[in-house]
Amino acid sequence: MRGVALFCVAVVLFACLDAIAKHLSRTWPVAMLAWGRYVTHFILMTVFLAPRWRGRLLASKRPLLQSLRGLSLVAVTVLAMAAFKRMPLAEATALLFASPLLVAILARPILGERIGHIRWSAIAIGFAGVLMLTRPGNGLDPLGVACALAAAVAYAAYQLMTRTLSSSEHPVTMLYYTALAGTLSLSALQPFLVDSLPWPGAVDAALIAALGVLGGSGHYLLTRAFRDAPASLLSPLVYTQLIWAALLGWIVFDNAPTAATLAGIAVIGTSGLLIAWDSAHPRTR
């Protein structure tokens, strides 16, 4: 049960991160928020892990793939924050959760995994849910929808690279590479932003730093959770984030989801659960 508890706490932290990012995006550029998230994450890992790990934090057999994986997560962060800025939290989060559908499709040509009839059915159901959310006349910002779907594509690439690296790389090394890639790539953009922006006040500065604390803590708890519990048990629990996103969007931003939105979220969540169940029961293929 410890692994389940750690995983559930991590999911709540990620939902809170998204809510804070949506709030801050009303005032500050997305690139600046993403930079603050990764810099804080990088500093925390360096301070707390470098003395114990020393040179092993960057000791990778495949540094190029590690870097590409880190940059793909940077793309996810920037695109997701842009989607949160333009869309209600629940709808944006649900579209991001289309990534398992893309992973299921790409796992066969890239990883050689076999896809059975249950997973194909789940993929079809999931895309039906995406269409329910993105249908014409639903009132969602088209650019926000495009950012959310692009983030889902980037996250699918991130997950595929994670699967490839997980057999030979330590999880802490993978986590450090993502923090480093985000810090270096987004730092290059800051000179173009700093000259045209005032310094954030104490409250906003603390919230920007909280993005990194929540993100780093969440990923660390995920790593610990997968040590204590099997992936087949934990993976379906990630869809509880849809519930937290709907609640936070309603309570914090007064974006009460419509019945059609809830139906689309439920369909996407159901498809993800089917994919997770099929992955845990390969004999059904």
Secondary structure, DSSP 8 states (H G I E B T S, - for coil): -HHHHHHHHHHHHHHHHHHHHHHHTTTS-HHHHHHHHHHHHHHHHHHHHHHHHGGGGG--S-HHHHHHHHHHHHHHHHHHHHHHHHS-HHHHHHHHTTHHHHHHHHHHHHH-----HHHHHHHHHHHHHHHHHH-TTS---HHHHHHHHHHHHHHHHHHHHHHHHHTTS-HHHHHHHHHHHHHHHHHTTTHHHHTTS----HHHHHHHHHHHHHHHHHHHHHHHHHHHS-HHHHGGGGGHHHHHHHHHHHHHH-----HHHHHHHHHHHHHHHHHHHHHH-GGG-
